Amino acid sequence: MSKKVLGLLIMVIIIGGCSNQNNMENTKGPSIMEARKDPGRLSNDELIRDARNEAMIQVENPKAGKISSKEEAKLKVMDHLNLTEHDSTSVSFEGMQGKYYVFHAHDLVHFNNHPEKLSRGWYKVNRNTGEVSSWKK
């Protein structure tokens, strides 16, 4: 009995999912960049459609360039210095300075069997734009 009910349920899902796919209206409409056939006044439907498309463009990527974590900022500094995860240079987070993440890049070198940090510089990453620049202490 349960096999028949399960089979019937699967058939209903398949039939319902396959029907009326080509008769659906495209609600998105043409993009704003497409040329119009009739320049001039727009109908109410065209105004609504264009307003919908314009709103989609404005919210498409509101956080472009924003850095949301210090890990992302560290990757930006490593990319700026052309470093990989396997390089001997360490990039360490040193704190926040206003709207900037501050990092210190240094290498570990040995002088007379004593490890020493050799600084490569201080860098700041703008949280809003993702721009990396050197930072003077």
N, C-alpha and C positions, 0 to 999 in steps of 0.2 A: 504494500500500500504506500509506504513512504517513498519508494523508488518512483512510483507513478506521479506522486505529488511533486517530487523534486524535478522529474523530467518535464512536467507541465510548467513549472515555474521557470525553468531554464528556457523553454520554448517561448514563453510570454516575454521574457527579457530580451531574447534575440530578435523577435519580431518587432517589439516596441523600439528597440535601439536602431534597427535598420530602416524604419519607415520615415518618410517625410524629411529626409535630409536635404534634398535639393530645393524644396519649396520655402526654406527659411529666408527671410529678408536680411540683407546686410545692414545692420544698424549702425555700423561705424561710418560708412559713407566715404567719399573721397577725402584725401588729406587737404589741408589748407594750401599746400604747395602746388596742387594740381590746377591746371587752367580750367576756367569755366567756359561752357559753350555760349552762354548768354551773359556778357558783361552788363553790369548795371544793378538794378535793385534786386535784392534777394527775397525769396519767398520765406514764409515763417519756418517751413521745414528746413530750408537751407541754413537759416540763421541758427536754429536749434542745433543742427548737425555740426556746424562750424564752431559753435560755442563749446560743444562736447569735445570736438577734436582739439580745440585750443586749450581746454582745461587738461586734456591728456598730455599735451606737449609741456605744459608748465610744471606738472608734477612728475614727469617722466624720471628725472634723476635729480632730486633736490639736494642731495648730499655729495655732488660730484667734487672730488678733490679733498673732501673732509677726511681727517684722520681721526678714527674713533678710539684707538688704543695706542699704548706706548709700544706694543709689539709691531703694529703697522708702521709707526714712526721709525723704529729701529731698522726695519726692512728698507725704508726709504733711505736712511743714512748708509746702510750697507750697499744699496744700489748706487748711491751717489759716489761712494768710494770704490766701486767695482769690486766688491768683496763677495765671497761665497761663504757658506756655512763652514767650509773646511779650511779657510784661511787661518793663519795664526793671529790675526788681528782681532782683538776683542772690542765690541761696542757695548758700553754699559750705560744704562739710564741713570742720569744724575739728578733729575728733578724737573720741576716746572718753573718757567720764568714767564709769567703773564700768559700769553696765548701760545707759547712755545714749549715743546718738549726739548730738554737739553741732554745731549749724549757726549760721552768721552770715548774716543777711539784710541787704543794703545796696543802695543806689541809687548810680549814678554820676552826679554832677551837675558842672556846670562853673561855677566862680567865676573871673572875670577870665581866661577862656580856659585855666584850669588844671583838669584833671579831679580831683575829690575824691570820696571814698567817704562817703556819708551813711548812717550805720547805722540800720537799722530795728529791730535787736535781736538777741539771742542766744536760740536755742531748743534744747531738748533733746527727744529722742524715746526713750521707753522701749522697749528691744528686745523685752521680753516682752509688753507690752500694746499697743504702738503709740500710746500717749498722747503728745500734743504739749503742751509747756508752756514758758513763758519761763524762761530760765536767767540767773541773775545771776552774773557773773564774780567 
